[in-house]
């Protein structure tokens, strides 16, 4: 019950960790934040910018665990 899909703000923080060497992000990934029933927010793994993506797009999801 402690695993979750991060919000768009939390996903942007994960992107920042890429430069510390703590995590390795390859490919864009979606967040739990949504714009509508069919659109969610995603993070571009090259720039850290957010954008809207179709929920059926097949993007990666980065699950995180709360300790």
Backbone as a chain_set.jsonl record, in Angstrom:
{"seq": "XXXXXXXXXXXXXXXXXXXXXXXXXXXXXXXXXXXXXXXXXXXXXXXXXXXXXXXXXXXXXXXXXXX", "coords": {"N": [[0.811, -1.205, 0.0], [2.166, 1.132, 0.056], [3.25, 1.957, -2.343], [3.092, 4.192, -5.111], [1.926, 6.198, -7.891], [3.613, 9.012, -8.899], [2.632, 12.496, -8.538], [2.478, 15.213, -10.954], [4.192, 17.254, -10.054], [5.81, 15.855, -8.239], [6.947, 14.071, -10.036], [8.513, 15.781, -11.572], [10.42, 16.418, -9.667], [11.646, 13.918, -9.416], [12.864, 13.83, -11.913], [14.858, 15.762, -11.537], [16.56, 14.358, -9.861], [17.913, 12.78, -11.589], [20.29, 13.988, -12.358], [21.892, 13.753, -10.164], [22.762, 11.236, -10.151], [21.453, 9.308, -8.747], [19.216, 8.086, -9.793], [18.237, 6.567, -12.897], [16.853, 7.713, -15.688], [15.207, 6.825, -18.523], [13.52, 7.666, -21.268], [10.302, 9.2, -21.641], [7.884, 9.757, -19.01], [4.766, 9.105, -17.376], [2.519, 10.803, -15.08], [0.453, 10.774, -12.096], [-1.239, 12.873, -12.206], [-3.974, 14.329, -13.83], [-5.552, 15.693, -16.761], [-7.942, 15.272, -17.969], [-10.468, 12.707, -18.523], [-9.171, 11.235, -20.44], [-6.619, 12.263, -20.744], [-3.389, 12.769, -19.344], [-0.677, 14.156, -17.357], [2.709, 14.274, -18.366], [6.306, 13.78, -18.159], [9.043, 15.006, -19.915], [11.895, 13.234, -20.473], [14.297, 14.227, -21.369], [14.311, 17.012, -21.178], [12.88, 17.739, -18.897], [10.546, 19.084, -18.981], [6.992, 19.395, -18.689], [4.085, 17.912, -20.179], [0.942, 17.246, -21.842], [-0.408, 14.006, -22.213], [-1.846, 11.229, -23.892], [-3.737, 8.891, -22.068], [-3.756, 6.366, -23.021], [-1.422, 6.079, -24.355], [0.837, 4.522, -23.876], [3.149, 5.201, -22.486], [5.963, 5.096, -20.201], [5.696, 4.446, -16.674], [6.678, 5.7, -13.583], [6.915, 4.245, -10.72], [6.836, 4.973, -7.268], [7.965, 4.558, -3.907], [6.815, 5.079, -0.67], [8.495, 5.714, 2.308]], "CA": [[0.0, 0.0, 0.0], [3.014, 2.323, 0.1], [3.681, 2.294, -3.699], [2.14, 5.08, -5.778], [2.359, 6.908, -9.08], [3.799, 10.393, -8.443], [1.953, 13.619, -9.191], [3.374, 15.867, -11.905], [5.238, 17.959, -9.296], [6.732, 14.828, -7.732], [7.667, 13.537, -11.197], [9.552, 16.757, -11.918], [11.484, 16.247, -8.667], [12.367, 12.716, -9.817], [13.711, 14.222, -13.035], [16.032, 16.456, -10.987], [17.468, 13.355, -9.282], [18.675, 12.201, -12.708], [21.6, 14.624, -12.417], [22.678, 13.367, -8.997], [23.211, 9.868, -10.362], [20.694, 8.398, -7.892], [18.292, 7.321, -10.621], [18.502, 6.605, -14.327], [15.585, 7.863, -16.395], [15.279, 6.695, -19.976], [12.184, 7.75, -21.835], [9.31, 10.024, -20.956], [7.045, 8.989, -18.09], [3.509, 9.753, -17.001], [2.262, 11.046, -13.669], [-0.928, 10.506, -11.7], [-2.017, 14.087, -12.438], [-4.699, 14.213, -15.087], [-6.241, 16.853, -17.298], [-9.295, 14.823, -18.279], [-10.591, 11.251, -18.461], [-8.296, 10.591, -21.412], [-5.304, 12.904, -20.79], [-2.638, 12.949, -18.095], [0.547, 14.929, -17.537], [3.917, 13.461, -18.473], [7.564, 14.524, -18.082], [10.022, 14.706, -20.949], [13.107, 12.838, -19.748], [15.456, 14.973, -21.873], [14.255, 18.425, -20.8], [12.199, 17.943, -17.628], [9.301, 19.808, -19.219], [5.779, 18.583, -18.626], [3.156, 18.049, -21.298], [-0.193, 16.333, -21.723], [-0.277, 12.781, -22.999], [-3.005, 10.347, -23.856], [-3.581, 7.813, -21.087], [-3.585, 5.113, -23.756], [-0.234, 6.261, -25.192], [1.845, 3.494, -23.644], [4.362, 5.737, -21.866], [6.418, 4.472, -18.96], [5.254, 5.002, -15.399], [7.73, 5.56, -12.576], [6.296, 4.054, -9.42], [7.702, 5.306, -6.148], [7.55, 3.954, -2.637], [6.915, 5.974, 0.483], [9.068, 5.052, 3.484]], "C": [[0.852, 1.266, 0.0], [3.595, 2.688, -1.269], [2.638, 3.198, -4.336], [2.769, 5.68, -7.021], [2.455, 8.387, -8.699], [2.952, 11.397, -9.209], [2.94, 14.264, -10.162], [4.486, 16.623, -11.178], [6.267, 16.98, -8.737], [7.554, 14.23, -8.873], [8.774, 14.486, -11.642], [10.72, 16.684, -10.932], [12.302, 14.983, -8.97], [13.321, 13.024, -10.971], [14.983, 14.907, -12.537], [17.041, 15.476, -10.4], [18.326, 12.677, -10.345], [20.114, 12.728, -12.704], [22.472, 14.331, -11.202], [23.263, 11.972, -9.162], [22.454, 8.86, -9.515], [19.709, 7.546, -8.676], [18.676, 7.489, -12.085], [17.16, 6.628, -15.049], [15.849, 7.782, -17.887], [13.859, 6.68, -20.513], [11.261, 8.601, -20.988], [8.462, 9.151, -20.045], [5.857, 9.805, -17.625], [3.417, 9.912, -15.49], [0.821, 10.663, -13.354], [-1.826, 11.719, -11.908], [-2.691, 14.0, -13.803], [-5.381, 15.517, -15.463], [-7.702, 16.514, -17.573], [-9.348, 13.302, -18.143], [-9.613, 10.549, -19.394], [-6.885, 11.174, -21.48], [-4.686, 13.022, -19.398], [-1.405, 13.792, -18.395], [1.74, 13.981, -17.519], [5.135, 14.381, -18.389], [8.48, 14.051, -19.194], [11.348, 14.414, -20.257], [14.361, 13.549, -20.239], [15.497, 16.404, -21.356], [13.669, 18.677, -19.417], [10.901, 18.704, -17.768], [8.113, 18.863, -19.131], [4.905, 18.871, -19.838], [1.994, 17.096, -21.074], [0.003, 15.162, -22.678], [-1.558, 11.978, -22.878], [-2.739, 9.225, -22.855], [-3.365, 6.465, -21.77], [-2.332, 5.126, -24.617], [0.838, 5.197, -24.999], [3.157, 4.016, -23.078], [4.723, 4.944, -20.617], [5.788, 5.164, -17.757], [6.349, 4.717, -14.376], [7.066, 5.454, -11.21], [7.308, 4.356, -8.323], [7.119, 4.712, -4.875], [7.807, 4.932, -1.506], [7.46, 5.179, 1.668], [8.725, 5.805, 4.722]], "O": [[0.307, 2.368, -0.051], [4.366, 3.644, -1.358], [1.439, 3.005, -4.134], [3.989, 5.671, -7.183], [1.475, 8.96, -8.222], [2.601, 11.183, -10.369], [4.114, 13.896, -10.185], [5.623, 16.629, -11.65], [7.466, 17.257, -8.763], [8.731, 13.918, -8.691], [9.85, 14.044, -12.045], [11.874, 16.867, -11.32], [13.521, 14.983, -8.797], [14.45, 12.536, -10.998], [16.067, 14.657, -13.063], [18.245, 15.731, -10.436], [19.35, 12.07, -10.029], [21.047, 11.987, -13.014], [23.666, 14.632, -11.21], [24.149, 11.569, -8.408], [22.771, 7.671, -9.551], [19.398, 6.421, -8.282], [19.36, 8.444, -12.455], [16.419, 5.647, -15.013], [16.616, 8.569, -18.442], [13.091, 5.761, -20.227], [11.424, 8.705, -19.772], [8.332, 7.948, -20.274], [5.929, 11.027, -17.496], [4.129, 9.257, -14.73], [0.064, 10.274, -14.244], [-3.047, 11.608, -11.799], [-2.063, 13.644, -14.8], [-5.737, 16.329, -14.609], [-8.586, 17.359, -17.43], [-8.382, 12.682, -17.698], [-9.263, 9.391, -19.165], [-6.036, 10.641, -22.196], [-5.363, 13.331, -18.418], [-1.125, 14.102, -19.552], [1.775, 13.016, -16.756], [5.018, 15.599, -18.528], [8.671, 12.851, -19.393], [11.867, 15.262, -19.53], [15.397, 13.478, -19.578], [16.573, 16.954, -21.12], [13.931, 19.722, -18.821], [10.218, 18.949, -16.773], [8.217, 17.681, -19.458], [4.984, 19.942, -20.44], [2.063, 16.228, -20.203], [0.508, 15.315, -23.79], [-2.261, 12.052, -21.87], [-1.637, 8.677, -22.808], [-2.846, 5.532, -21.158], [-2.181, 4.291, -25.509], [1.669, 4.995, -25.885], [4.18, 3.339, -23.179], [3.9, 4.221, -20.056], [5.399, 6.33, -17.83], [6.88, 3.608, -14.322], [6.697, 6.466, -10.615], [8.489, 4.031, -8.443], [5.929, 4.408, -4.795], [8.878, 5.53, -1.405], [6.951, 4.106, 1.993], [9.118, 5.403, 5.817]]}, "num_chains": 1, "name": "protein.A"}
